[in-house]
């Protein structure tokens, strides 16, 4: 899932010795005249002064993300990609808005400093936020850490989830950030239609999964700020301590069901290590690794969120696998249109089947 998730978002983050983040020279397709940028920031970003150096974070297929180095401090710039874009895609304005709105005592996020919607500066809209020094570790086993540190990071990950889902989105000005009711029904309809539109061959598991989800939707609705890609790889871990200091990649954030967000984070418990869709946790000795079991992780979340129970859990897990199956099937179909022999296209086709198969087992 880590590899697949990279098709959805790119990490605007920091670099540390045991971090998985790599910074490179700006890629040819993302180069722009930097002089107007420096002039703009000198006028609109308090405390900014050159000389400045621009480099790009490697990885990700969505909004290009860059590191700005100045003698005094570092910043991170995220921009829309060049070219013609879908109206609802790459809305960095929404990212900037939620970063500014979230209460920092509940959700750790990099402070967003300035939004520029004038495409004449660097070719697209962009925003600049503070650089947060720390570690980004994409592997769910957190291989760079010791067992006790892994347990602490996962516990903090659950705490961050509870903090996010506990935000009063109306009080912080996000009442119109998404539709407040019917998230699950809308998502089922949206991704079912997209799956059918991108279907390339028969997938009985997906057909049965869609039918089961439609017939077993939860009776009780909830609304919270949902991150949309909530996983360990989208966090910054303190440079030396086992705690999370920033949650990244808000491109998919909306108002949604908090348990859908939580279930997405727990998909790895059902995915084998080294599977077709990225490394998971299923079959590993979690105790020796220091990683909480799913039940322990959920207990930590309940404690921080004040929940006595987590209803319809299998539904939300199956829903998460359905959603990823639909997304990867779409990537597969689009890749086939470009090159039927593309190896990535073939891997996404298998990923769609794996996601659907795991989701189907959760309905039995």
Residue frames relative to the residue before (quaternion, step in Angstrom):
aa qw qx qy qz dx dy dz
X 1.0000 0.0000 0.0000 0.0000 0.00 0.00 0.00
X 0.5739 0.5893 -0.3950 0.4091 3.60 1.07 -0.58
X 0.6726 0.4836 -0.3070 0.4685 3.59 0.90 -0.89
X 0.6580 0.5032 -0.3122 0.4652 3.56 0.94 -0.85
X 0.6432 0.5359 -0.3331 0.4339 3.56 0.93 -0.83
X 0.5970 0.5782 -0.3727 0.4128 3.58 1.09 -0.56
X 0.5800 0.5571 -0.3937 0.4452 3.61 1.21 -0.26
X 0.6919 0.4908 -0.2622 0.4602 3.56 1.22 -0.41
X 0.8278 0.0181 0.0502 0.5585 3.59 0.97 -0.71
X 0.2365 -0.7442 0.6036 0.1607 3.53 -1.25 0.41
X 0.4559 -0.7254 0.4553 0.2420 3.53 -1.00 0.78
X 0.1455 -0.7399 0.6513 0.0845 3.53 -0.78 1.08
X 0.2453 0.8157 -0.4600 0.2507 3.56 -0.01 1.22
X 0.5720 -0.6053 0.4438 0.3308 3.51 -1.25 -0.36
X 0.4120 -0.7067 0.5278 0.2288 3.52 -1.30 0.13
X 0.0742 0.7652 -0.6375 0.0509 3.55 -0.98 0.86
X 0.7322 -0.4645 0.2659 0.4212 3.55 -1.23 0.36
X 0.7890 0.2456 -0.1440 0.5445 3.60 0.92 -0.83
X 0.3937 0.6970 -0.4924 0.3418 3.57 1.12 0.71
X 0.4477 -0.6839 0.5098 0.2681 3.55 -1.24 0.54
X 0.5223 0.6541 -0.4069 0.3658 3.59 1.27 -0.06
X 0.1172 -0.7752 0.6194 0.0408 3.54 -1.04 0.91
X 0.1726 -0.7701 0.6088 0.0814 3.57 -0.95 0.95
X 0.0551 -0.8074 0.5868 -0.0277 3.56 -0.83 1.07
X 0.6543 -0.4422 0.4053 0.4604 3.55 -1.32 0.02
X 0.6226 -0.5570 0.3830 0.3944 3.57 -1.09 0.65
X 0.4630 -0.6976 0.4779 0.2657 3.56 -0.82 1.04
X 0.6385 -0.5720 0.3459 0.3815 3.61 -1.01 0.76
X 0.7048 0.4805 -0.2811 0.4397 3.59 0.89 -0.88
X 0.7294 0.4008 -0.2314 0.5039 3.59 1.26 -0.27
X 0.4316 0.7117 -0.4595 0.3099 3.58 1.23 0.21
X 0.0372 0.7683 -0.6382 0.0310 3.54 -1.19 0.66
X 0.6233 -0.5187 0.4194 0.4082 3.56 -1.29 0.29
X 0.2925 -0.8091 0.4885 0.1456 3.58 -0.48 1.19
X 0.5294 0.6666 -0.4118 0.3253 3.62 1.10 -0.53
X 0.6699 0.4784 -0.3280 0.4635 3.67 0.85 -0.79
X 0.6035 0.5557 -0.3578 0.4461 3.58 1.11 -0.63
X 0.6819 0.4810 -0.3050 0.4590 3.58 0.81 -0.95
X 0.6353 0.5148 -0.3383 0.4657 3.59 1.00 -0.73
X 0.6533 0.5216 -0.3149 0.4494 3.58 0.93 -0.86
X 0.6906 0.4796 -0.2874 0.4587 3.58 0.87 -0.94
X 0.6096 0.5453 -0.3575 0.4508 3.59 1.04 -0.65
X 0.7055 0.4593 -0.2521 0.4773 3.59 1.12 -0.68
X 0.8187 0.3085 -0.1092 0.4719 3.59 1.02 -0.82
X 0.7113 0.4039 -0.2565 0.5149 3.62 1.17 -0.30
X 0.3975 -0.7428 0.4902 0.2233 3.56 -0.40 1.24
X 0.8283 0.2304 -0.1816 0.4774 3.55 -0.92 0.95
X 0.5501 0.6203 -0.4080 0.3823 3.60 1.20 -0.12
X 0.2004 0.7475 -0.6215 0.1221 3.53 -1.00 0.90
X 0.4472 -0.7100 0.4879 0.2407 3.54 -1.06 0.81
X 0.5039 -0.0060 -0.8062 -0.3101 1.36 -2.47 -0.35
X 0.2291 -0.7827 0.5701 0.0994 3.55 -1.15 0.70
X 0.1921 -0.7650 0.6063 0.1020 3.53 -1.19 0.67
X 0.1966 -0.7941 0.5696 0.0799 3.56 -0.92 0.95
X 0.0679 0.7628 -0.6408 0.0538 3.55 -0.92 0.99
X 0.4108 -0.7361 0.4981 0.2032 3.56 -1.23 0.44
X 0.4278 -0.6576 0.5533 0.2801 3.54 -1.12 0.73
X 0.3659 -0.7482 0.5187 0.1932 3.54 -0.82 1.05
X 0.7165 0.4200 -0.3250 0.4523 3.55 -1.13 0.71
X 0.6897 0.4567 -0.3579 0.4332 3.51 -1.29 0.43
X 0.2481 -0.7877 0.5535 0.1078 3.54 -1.13 0.69
X 0.6372 0.5594 -0.3206 0.4222 3.59 1.21 0.12
X 0.8432 -0.0684 0.0566 0.5302 3.59 -0.61 -1.07
X 0.4199 -0.7079 0.4995 0.2704 3.62 -0.60 1.06
X 0.1303 -0.8050 0.5787 0.0015 3.55 -0.94 1.00
X 0.1097 -0.8309 0.5451 -0.0208 3.54 -0.81 1.07
X 0.3403 -0.6982 0.5945 0.2081 3.52 -1.29 0.57
X 0.1391 -0.7704 0.6186 0.0667 3.56 -0.89 1.00
X 0.1304 -0.7842 0.6054 0.0387 3.56 -0.75 1.13
X 0.0361 0.7587 -0.6503 0.0138 3.56 -0.95 0.91
X 0.6735 -0.4931 0.3363 0.4360 3.62 -1.15 0.28
X 0.7317 0.4417 -0.2446 0.4580 3.60 1.02 -0.70
X 0.8089 -0.1204 0.1293 0.5608 3.60 0.92 -0.83
X 0.4257 -0.6782 0.5384 0.2625 3.53 -1.39 0.09
X 0.1179 -0.7662 0.6282 0.0670 3.52 -1.27 0.58
X 0.2743 -0.7126 0.6108 0.2092 3.54 -1.37 0.19
X 0.1474 -0.7799 0.6056 0.0571 3.55 -0.94 0.98
X 0.0539 -0.7667 0.6389 0.0319 3.54 -1.00 0.93
X 0.0423 -0.8087 0.5857 -0.0344 3.54 -0.93 0.98
X 0.5666 -0.5412 0.4754 0.4001 3.51 -1.30 0.18
X 0.5065 -0.6261 0.4737 0.3564 3.61 -1.08 0.53
X 0.5734 -0.5891 0.4283 0.3751 3.59 -1.18 0.41
X 0.6757 0.5160 -0.3577 0.3862 3.56 -1.27 0.26
X 0.6822 -0.4722 0.3703 0.4178 3.52 -1.37 -0.01
X 0.1101 -0.8191 0.5629 0.0067 3.56 -0.80 1.07
X 0.5451 -0.5748 0.4873 0.3674 3.55 -1.24 0.47
X 0.6047 -0.6089 0.3651 0.3609 3.62 -0.97 0.77
X 0.7561 0.3918 -0.2077 0.4813 3.59 1.03 -0.77
X 0.6194 0.5660 -0.3336 0.4299 3.60 1.27 0.03
X 0.8503 0.2041 -0.1418 0.4638 3.54 -1.32 0.49
X 0.2803 0.7884 -0.5016 0.2197 3.57 1.04 0.76
X 0.1150 -0.8273 0.5480 0.0446 3.56 0.27 1.26
X 0.5303 0.6167 -0.4104 0.4123 3.57 1.23 -0.34
X 0.6440 0.5056 -0.3159 0.4794 3.58 1.07 -0.75
X 0.6089 0.5461 -0.3496 0.4569 3.58 1.04 -0.75
X 0.6699 0.5017 -0.2948 0.4611 3.53 0.86 -1.01
X 0.6528 0.5360 -0.3190 0.4298 3.56 0.91 -0.89
X 0.7149 0.4411 -0.2829 0.4629 3.59 0.80 -0.91
X 0.6042 0.5461 -0.3644 0.4516 3.60 1.06 -0.62
X 0.6761 0.4844 -0.2856 0.4761 3.56 1.03 -0.79
X 0.7137 0.4934 -0.2559 0.4262 3.58 1.04 -0.79
X 0.6249 0.5814 -0.3567 0.3797 3.61 0.99 -0.75
X 0.4305 -0.6896 0.5116 0.2781 3.59 -0.93 0.85
X 0.4247 -0.7515 0.4404 0.2467 3.63 -0.54 1.13
X 0.6175 0.5428 -0.3630 0.4386 3.60 1.16 -0.36
X 0.7040 0.4128 -0.2636 0.5142 3.59 1.27 -0.21
X 0.7994 0.1177 -0.0301 0.5884 3.58 1.03 -0.80
X 0.2905 -0.7664 0.5417 0.1864 3.63 -0.60 1.05
X 0.1373 0.7763 -0.6023 0.1258 3.57 -0.62 1.14
X 0.5594 -0.5722 0.4530 0.3930 3.59 -1.15 0.43
X 0.4808 -0.6644 0.4771 0.3158 3.63 -0.86 0.83
X 0.2721 -0.7553 0.5779 0.1463 3.59 -0.78 1.08
X 0.2566 -0.8344 0.4802 0.0858 3.57 -0.70 1.10
X 0.8213 -0.0726 0.0964 0.5576 3.59 0.78 -0.90
X 0.1716 -0.7540 0.6278 0.0895 3.56 -1.11 0.83
X 0.0789 -0.7810 0.6189 0.0292 3.55 -0.93 0.94
X 0.1282 -0.8109 0.5696 0.0402 3.57 -0.58 1.17
X 0.5009 0.6363 -0.4168 0.4128 3.56 1.32 0.16
X 0.2939 -0.8049 0.4919 0.1539 3.58 -0.24 1.28
X 0.5618 0.6252 -0.3951 0.3708 3.60 1.18 -0.29
X 0.5714 0.6151 -0.3874 0.3808 3.62 1.19 -0.39
X 0.8204 -0.0389 0.0476 0.5685 3.61 0.68 -1.04
X 0.7105 -0.4767 0.2601 0.4475 3.59 1.20 0.36
X 0.7796 0.0578 -0.0356 0.6226 3.59 1.22 -0.49
X 0.6194 -0.4815 0.4397 0.4373 3.55 -1.32 0.06
X 0.0159 0.7920 -0.6098 0.0244 3.58 -1.18 0.58
X 0.1141 -0.7571 0.6246 0.1537 3.52 -1.33 0.09
X 0.2822 -0.7408 0.5895 0.1549 3.52 -1.30 0.47
X 0.0421 -0.7818 0.6221 0.0009 3.54 -1.01 0.91
X 0.6392 -0.5103 0.3968 0.4166 3.54 -1.26 0.22
X 0.4222 -0.6426 0.5743 0.2812 3.52 -1.23 0.58
X 0.1827 -0.7745 0.5992 0.0881 3.57 -0.87 0.97
X 0.3233 -0.7705 0.5213 0.1733 3.56 -0.55 1.18
X 0.4055 0.6991 -0.5087 0.2968 3.56 -0.69 1.05
X 0.5766 -0.5887 0.4581 0.3331 3.53 -1.32 -0.36
X 0.1299 -0.7415 0.6526 0.0859 3.55 -1.07 0.84
X 0.0252 -0.8055 0.5900 -0.0495 3.55 -0.52 1.23
X 0.2545 -0.8263 0.4877 0.1211 3.57 -0.37 1.22
X 0.6294 0.5490 -0.3475 0.4262 3.60 1.07 -0.59
X 0.4537 -0.7294 0.4364 0.2678 3.59 -0.71 1.04
X 0.6264 0.5122 -0.3547 0.4685 3.60 1.20 -0.23
X 0.3071 -0.7789 0.4931 0.2362 3.59 1.33 -0.04
X 0.0156 -0.8783 0.4776 0.0163 3.60 0.82 1.01
X 0.6376 0.5501 -0.3376 0.4206 3.60 1.13 -0.51
X 0.7005 0.4857 -0.2574 0.4552 3.59 1.23 -0.36
X 0.5094 -0.6046 0.5166 0.3288 3.53 -1.35 0.28
X 0.7030 -0.4947 0.2956 0.4167 3.64 -1.17 0.50
X 0.6779 0.4812 -0.3112 0.4605 3.61 0.84 -0.87
X 0.6376 0.5180 -0.3257 0.4680 3.57 1.07 -0.71
X 0.6245 0.5390 -0.3405 0.4511 3.58 1.01 -0.79
X 0.6543 0.5116 -0.3178 0.4572 3.56 0.88 -0.90
X 0.6642 0.5087 -0.3066 0.4540 3.57 0.95 -0.87
X 0.6552 0.5049 -0.3202 0.4618 3.60 0.96 -0.82
X 0.6624 0.4925 -0.3148 0.4686 3.60 0.91 -0.84
X 0.6264 0.5220 -0.3378 0.4701 3.57 1.02 -0.72
X 0.6675 0.4846 -0.3007 0.4787 3.57 0.99 -0.79
X 0.5864 0.5711 -0.3543 0.4521 3.57 1.13 -0.67
X 0.6521 0.4942 -0.3035 0.4883 3.59 0.99 -0.84
X 0.6326 0.5305 -0.3273 0.4596 3.58 1.03 -0.79
X 0.6490 0.5132 -0.3155 0.4647 3.59 0.96 -0.86
X 0.6244 0.5340 -0.3365 0.4602 3.59 1.01 -0.79
X 0.6676 0.4940 -0.2984 0.4703 3.57 0.90 -0.93
X 0.6411 0.5297 -0.3218 0.4526 3.57 1.00 -0.79
X 0.6518 0.5127 -0.3090 0.4657 3.56 0.93 -0.88
X 0.7263 0.4489 -0.2527 0.4551 3.55 0.78 -1.04
X 0.6616 0.5018 -0.3040 0.4669 3.56 1.25 -0.28
X 0.4506 0.6904 -0.4569 0.3340 3.58 1.26 -0.03
X 0.3739 -0.6845 0.5785 0.2387 3.56 -1.02 0.84
X 0.2391 -0.8314 0.4837 0.1329 3.55 0.04 1.31
X 0.6068 0.5409 -0.3619 0.4564 3.58 1.14 -0.47
X 0.6739 0.5132 -0.2971 0.4407 3.56 0.91 -0.93
X 0.7384 0.3883 -0.2406 0.4961 3.61 1.05 -0.64
X 0.6412 -0.6048 0.3055 0.3602 3.57 1.20 0.52
X 0.5840 0.5979 -0.3654 0.4098 3.59 1.19 0.41
X 0.2541 0.8039 -0.5061 0.1818 3.59 1.16 0.50
X 0.7466 0.3591 -0.2022 0.5222 3.58 1.15 -0.60
X 0.3717 0.7565 -0.4677 0.2661 3.59 1.22 0.38
X 0.7713 -0.0701 0.0417 0.6313 3.57 1.30 -0.26
X 0.6167 -0.5129 0.4116 0.4327 3.57 -1.25 0.05
X 0.4071 -0.7778 0.4261 0.2186 3.60 -0.62 1.08
X 0.7690 0.2811 -0.1872 0.5427 3.61 1.14 -0.30
X 0.8228 0.3422 -0.2010 0.4069 3.52 -1.35 0.33
X 0.2170 0.8183 -0.5102 0.1518 3.58 1.18 0.51
X 0.6846 0.4993 -0.3015 0.4371 3.59 0.78 -1.01
X 0.6684 0.5014 -0.3065 0.4559 3.59 0.85 -0.94
X 0.6593 0.5075 -0.3097 0.4602 3.58 0.94 -0.86
X 0.6702 0.4985 -0.2986 0.4617 3.57 0.93 -0.88
X 0.6244 0.5316 -0.3373 0.4623 3.58 1.01 -0.78
X 0.6790 0.4826 -0.2977 0.4663 3.56 0.89 -0.91
X 0.6658 0.5266 -0.3076 0.4298 3.56 0.89 -0.96
X 0.7641 0.3949 -0.2201 0.4602 3.56 0.67 -1.09
X 0.5679 0.5593 -0.3923 0.4592 3.60 1.17 -0.42
X 0.6673 0.4903 -0.2971 0.4753 3.58 0.94 -0.91
X 0.6708 0.4907 -0.3122 0.4601 3.57 0.92 -0.83
X 0.6177 0.5347 -0.3501 0.4583 3.57 1.07 -0.70
X 0.6616 0.5024 -0.3094 0.4628 3.59 0.85 -0.95
X 0.6654 0.5154 -0.3026 0.4472 3.58 0.96 -0.85
X 0.7594 0.3539 -0.1929 0.5107 3.61 1.10 -0.64
X 0.3775 0.7550 -0.4702 0.2577 3.61 1.27 0.09
X 0.1517 -0.8113 0.5621 0.0528 3.57 -0.88 0.98
X 0.7825 -0.0351 -0.0005 0.6216 3.58 1.18 -0.44
X 0.6811 -0.5053 0.3375 0.4084 3.55 -1.26 0.18
X 0.0012 -0.7669 0.6412 -0.0248 3.54 -1.09 0.82
X 0.2249 -0.8270 0.4986 0.1301 3.61 0.21 1.26
X 0.6058 0.5574 -0.3670 0.4330 3.61 1.02 -0.69
X 0.6710 0.4931 -0.3037 0.4630 3.58 0.94 -0.85
X 0.6311 0.5333 -0.3374 0.4510 3.58 0.96 -0.80
X 0.6878 0.4693 -0.2791 0.4782 3.59 0.91 -0.91
X 0.6253 0.5427 -0.3321 0.4519 3.57 1.07 -0.77
X 0.6511 0.5115 -0.3169 0.4626 3.59 0.90 -0.88
X 0.6696 0.5022 -0.3023 0.4561 3.57 0.90 -0.92
X 0.6619 0.5037 -0.3112 0.4597 3.60 0.94 -0.85
X 0.6576 0.5097 -0.3176 0.4548 3.58 0.88 -0.87
X 0.6519 0.5219 -0.3188 0.4483 3.59 0.94 -0.86
X 0.7298 0.4386 -0.2323 0.4702 3.58 1.06 -0.78
X 0.7673 0.3588 -0.1722 0.5027 3.59 1.22 -0.33
X 0.2247 0.7994 -0.5294 0.1742 3.58 1.04 0.65
X 0.5634 -0.6247 0.4171 0.3440 3.60 -0.97 0.82
X 0.4756 -0.6780 0.4868 0.2777 3.55 -1.06 0.76
X 0.7409 0.3801 -0.2095 0.5126 3.57 1.08 -0.74
X 0.2230 -0.7796 0.5748 0.1097 3.55 -0.80 1.06
X 0.0613 -0.7662 0.6381 0.0446 3.56 -1.22 0.58
X 0.1449 -0.7843 0.5970 0.0866 3.55 -1.16 0.56
X 0.1440 0.7526 -0.6300 0.1262 3.53 -0.97 0.97
X 0.5823 -0.4972 0.4582 0.4514 3.55 -1.27 -0.07
X 0.1147 -0.7889 0.6027 0.0341 3.55 -0.71 1.12
X 0.4523 -0.7153 0.4690 0.2526 3.56 -0.78 1.03
X 0.3590 -0.7765 0.4484 0.2590 3.58 1.00 -0.84
X 0.7809 0.0701 -0.0493 0.6187 3.60 1.17 -0.49
X 0.1596 0.8478 -0.4854 0.1420 3.52 0.99 0.98
X 0.2996 0.7290 -0.5516 0.2731 3.55 -0.31 1.32
X 0.6934 -0.4915 0.3387 0.4036 3.53 -1.27 0.50
X 0.6629 0.5405 -0.3079 0.4166 3.59 0.96 -0.84
X 0.6841 0.4394 -0.2848 0.5077 3.57 1.26 -0.22
X 0.5890 0.5246 -0.3955 0.4705 3.55 1.07 0.73
X 0.2905 -0.6860 0.6213 0.2427 3.52 -1.34 0.26
X 0.2385 -0.7635 0.5907 0.1063 3.54 -0.83 1.07
X 0.6150 -0.5663 0.4030 0.3723 3.57 -1.01 0.83
X 0.6131 -0.5971 0.3623 0.3693 3.64 -0.97 0.76
X 0.8253 0.1595 -0.0714 0.5370 3.62 0.96 -0.73
X 0.7226 0.4248 -0.2390 0.4901 3.60 1.14 -0.48
X 0.4710 -0.6944 0.4662 0.2804 3.62 -1.08 0.65
X 0.5152 0.6008 -0.4583 0.4045 3.56 0.49 1.21
X 0.4872 -0.6789 0.4825 0.2625 3.53 -1.18 0.67
X 0.1411 -0.8199 0.5528 0.0481 3.57 -0.78 1.02
X 0.8043 0.0564 -0.0726 0.5870 3.62 1.22 -0.05
X 0.2251 -0.7269 0.6356 0.1304 3.52 -1.18 0.75
X 0.2166 -0.8269 0.5166 0.0487 3.54 -0.72 1.19
X 0.8218 0.3571 -0.1968 0.3980 3.50 -1.47 -0.14
X 0.1076 0.8323 -0.5236 0.1464 3.53 0.39 1.31
X 0.3048 0.8020 -0.4765 0.1920 3.57 1.25 0.24
X 0.7580 0.3741 -0.1982 0.4962 3.60 1.01 -0.78
X 0.3970 0.7451 -0.4644 0.2675 3.59 1.26 0.07
X 0.1213 0.7643 -0.6243 0.1063 3.54 -1.15 0.76
X 0.5470 -0.5116 0.4830 0.4537 3.53 -1.26 -0.32
X 0.1803 0.7957 -0.5511 0.1751 3.56 -0.64 1.08
X 0.6680 -0.4717 0.3748 0.4368 3.53 -1.28 -0.25
X 0.4595 -0.7138 0.4418 0.2901 3.63 -0.64 1.02
X 0.6628 0.5162 -0.3284 0.4318 3.61 1.00 -0.67
X 0.5610 0.5570 -0.3979 0.4655 3.58 1.20 -0.32
X 0.6317 0.5226 -0.3107 0.4809 3.57 1.06 -0.80
X 0.6787 0.4961 -0.2831 0.4617 3.56 0.92 -0.95
X 0.6567 0.5110 -0.3143 0.4569 3.57 0.94 -0.85
X 0.5948 0.5603 -0.3589 0.4511 3.58 1.05 -0.72
X 0.6651 0.5053 -0.2997 0.4610 3.58 0.96 -0.88
X 0.7211 0.4486 -0.2371 0.4717 3.58 1.13 -0.64
X 0.3879 0.7381 -0.4797 0.2732 3.61 1.21 0.04
X 0.6089 0.5941 -0.3552 0.3876 3.57 1.06 -0.73
X 0.5799 0.5912 -0.3804 0.4117 3.59 1.11 -0.51
X 0.7345 0.4047 -0.2137 0.5011 3.59 1.19 -0.48
X 0.6466 0.5079 -0.3104 0.4771 3.56 1.29 -0.04
X 0.4454 -0.7121 0.4705 0.2704 3.61 -0.71 1.03
X 0.5579 -0.5677 0.4777 0.3719 3.54 -1.19 0.51
X 0.8340 0.1753 -0.1356 0.5053 3.56 -0.93 0.89
X 0.3594 0.7357 -0.5043 0.2742 3.59 1.12 0.52
X 0.7230 -0.4412 0.3117 0.4307 3.56 -1.34 0.07
X 0.7483 0.3871 -0.2023 0.4992 3.57 1.17 -0.46
X 0.7240 -0.3985 0.2396 0.5095 3.58 1.12 0.55
X 0.6451 -0.5673 0.3608 0.3630 3.53 -1.21 0.49
X 0.1094 -0.7861 0.6064 0.0487 3.55 -0.97 0.91
X 0.5842 -0.5997 0.4377 0.3278 3.53 -1.30 -0.31
X 0.4897 0.6836 -0.4340 0.3233 3.59 1.21 -0.31
X 0.8103 0.2560 -0.2146 0.4814 3.55 -0.94 0.97
X 0.5915 0.5670 -0.3742 0.4344 3.59 1.23 -0.12
X 0.4887 -0.6261 0.5182 0.3171 3.56 -1.25 0.49
X 0.2071 -0.8333 0.5011 0.1077 3.56 0.15 1.30
X 0.6105 0.5710 -0.3585 0.4155 3.58 1.02 -0.73
X 0.6929 0.4594 -0.2859 0.4765 3.58 0.89 -0.89
X 0.6500 0.5041 -0.3150 0.4734 3.57 1.14 -0.58
X 0.4451 -0.6930 0.4527 0.3416 3.56 1.18 -0.49
X 0.5233 0.6420 -0.4071 0.3850 3.59 1.28 0.13
X 0.4770 -0.6732 0.4716 0.3112 3.63 -0.80 0.90
X 0.4989 -0.5985 0.5199 0.3502 3.56 -1.18 0.51
X 0.6774 -0.4594 0.3534 0.4531 3.56 -1.24 0.17
X 0.6494 0.5195 -0.3238 0.4512 3.60 0.91 -0.88
X 0.6592 0.4939 -0.3104 0.4746 3.60 0.98 -0.79
X 0.6361 0.5313 -0.3254 0.4552 3.57 0.99 -0.83
X 0.6770 0.4847 -0.2870 0.4736 3.57 0.94 -0.90
X 0.6159 0.5424 -0.3486 0.4527 3.58 1.07 -0.67
X 0.6336 0.5122 -0.3279 0.4782 3.59 1.04 -0.77
X 0.6419 0.5176 -0.3191 0.4670 3.58 0.97 -0.85
X 0.6535 0.5122 -0.3220 0.4549 3.58 0.90 -0.88
X 0.6463 0.5358 -0.3216 0.4379 3.56 0.95 -0.87
X 0.7190 0.4370 -0.2554 0.4763 3.58 0.90 -0.90
X 0.7226 0.4368 -0.2495 0.4741 3.59 1.08 -0.63
X 0.4503 -0.7011 0.4430 0.3308 3.56 1.25 -0.32
X 0.4385 0.6958 -0.4589 0.3361 3.58 1.23 0.31
X 0.3570 -0.7102 0.5616 0.2297 3.55 -1.07 0.73
X 0.8023 0.0263 0.0057 0.5963 3.58 1.12 -0.61
X 0.2907 -0.7072 0.6083 0.2126 3.52 -1.34 0.18
X 0.1679 -0.8418 0.5051 0.0898 3.60 0.06 1.25
X 0.8416 0.2149 -0.1515 0.4718 3.54 -1.33 0.45
X 0.1805 0.8417 -0.4979 0.1047 3.56 1.13 0.61
X 0.6665 0.4952 -0.3236 0.4537 3.61 0.87 -0.85
X 0.5919 0.5557 -0.3734 0.4488 3.57 1.07 -0.62
X 0.7120 0.4617 -0.2797 0.4492 3.59 0.75 -1.00
X 0.6071 0.5240 -0.3574 0.4786 3.59 1.09 -0.58
X 0.6690 0.4887 -0.2969 0.4748 3.58 0.87 -0.97
X 0.6136 0.5567 -0.3232 0.4574 3.56 1.08 -0.79
X 0.6526 0.5151 -0.3091 0.4618 3.60 0.97 -0.86
X 0.6756 0.4748 -0.2992 0.4782 3.59 0.94 -0.83
X 0.5941 0.5531 -0.3496 0.4679 3.58 1.10 -0.68
X 0.6682 0.5114 -0.3006 0.4490 3.56 0.85 -1.00
X 0.6917 0.4627 -0.2885 0.4736 3.59 0.88 -0.89
X 0.6011 0.5438 -0.3621 0.4602 3.60 1.09 -0.62
X 0.6630 0.5012 -0.3043 0.4655 3.57 0.95 -0.87
X 0.6539 0.5183 -0.3119 0.4543 3.58 0.95 -0.89
X 0.7116 0.4514 -0.2725 0.4643 3.58 0.80 -0.98
X 0.5933 0.5424 -0.3711 0.4649 3.60 1.12 -0.54
X 0.6396 0.5206 -0.3237 0.4637 3.57 1.04 -0.73
X 0.6367 0.5120 -0.3227 0.4779 3.58 1.01 -0.83
X 0.6315 0.5422 -0.3170 0.4548 3.57 1.00 -0.88
X 0.6846 0.4887 -0.2944 0.4537 3.57 0.82 -0.99
X 0.6670 0.4955 -0.3112 0.4612 3.59 0.94 -0.84
X 0.6442 0.5174 -0.3277 0.4582 3.57 1.00 -0.78
X 0.6359 0.5312 -0.3327 0.4503 3.58 1.01 -0.75
X 0.6191 0.5516 -0.3453 0.4396 3.56 1.05 -0.66
X 0.7000 0.4565 -0.2677 0.4795 3.55 1.15 -0.61
X 0.7861 -0.1264 0.1420 0.5882 3.56 0.97 -0.87
X 0.3230 -0.7950 0.4837 0.1725 3.59 -0.26 1.26
X 0.6889 0.4648 -0.2890 0.4753 3.59 1.18 -0.40
X 0.3935 0.7442 -0.4627 0.2780 3.56 1.30 0.03
X 0.4395 -0.7237 0.4685 0.2523 3.58 -0.69 1.08
X 0.6292 0.5285 -0.3462 0.4527 3.57 1.04 -0.66
X 0.6049 0.5502 -0.3529 0.4547 3.57 1.07 -0.70
X 0.6589 0.5082 -0.3087 0.4607 3.55 0.92 -0.87
X 0.6687 0.5016 -0.3109 0.4524 3.60 0.92 -0.83
X 0.6533 0.4974 -0.3277 0.4673 3.60 1.02 -0.70
X 0.6041 0.5465 -0.3624 0.4529 3.58 1.07 -0.60
X 0.6631 0.4775 -0.2977 0.4936 3.56 1.00 -0.79
X 0.6135 0.5556 -0.3480 0.4402 3.57 1.03 -0.75
X 0.6326 0.5351 -0.3329 0.4502 3.58 0.96 -0.84
X 0.6722 0.4884 -0.2980 0.4699 3.58 0.96 -0.80
X 0.6397 0.5174 -0.3281 0.4643 3.58 1.01 -0.79
X 0.6535 0.5079 -0.3181 0.4623 3.59 0.88 -0.90
X 0.6739 0.4908 -0.3002 0.4634 3.58 0.87 -0.91
X 0.6519 0.5295 -0.3177 0.4401 3.58 1.00 -0.82
X 0.6578 0.4842 -0.3096 0.4868 3.58 0.96 -0.84
X 0.6440 0.5262 -0.3221 0.4523 3.56 0.95 -0.85
X 0.6447 0.5300 -0.3210 0.4476 3.56 0.98 -0.82
X 0.6443 0.5244 -0.3390 0.4416 3.61 0.96 -0.76
X 0.6448 0.5339 -0.3227 0.4416 3.59 1.13 -0.55
X 0.6485 0.5181 -0.3190 0.4574 3.58 1.24 -0.20
X 0.6090 0.5902 -0.3429 0.4040 3.59 1.23 -0.20
